[in-house]
Amino acid sequence: MADEDRSRAEARSNRTRISDAKGGKTDRDVAAKAVLDNMARLKALRLAREAAEPARPAPAAAKKGKAKSGTKSAEKSPALAEWLANQQSGGRRT
């Protein structure tokens, strides 16, 4: 009985392996081609939409306003070299 079950299982796995070898690769290829076609279509639509809309003016630089309370605007942050030296002297490794 066990030999019979084993032979059935081997036959079933062989059939699935053969069908995967024949059709599995083509299914993946078809799916990949569909994805690439869709991406190309969407890119063409985006480029057409961007070409149709008028050019936008460059955004104006942000105005420097009053500093929020609680920020350290008066204190300047230390330079990177100083910060690294403090980290190493404090026992931290980078």
Helices and strands as residue ranges (DSSP letters): H 2-19, I 20-24, H 25-52, H 80-89
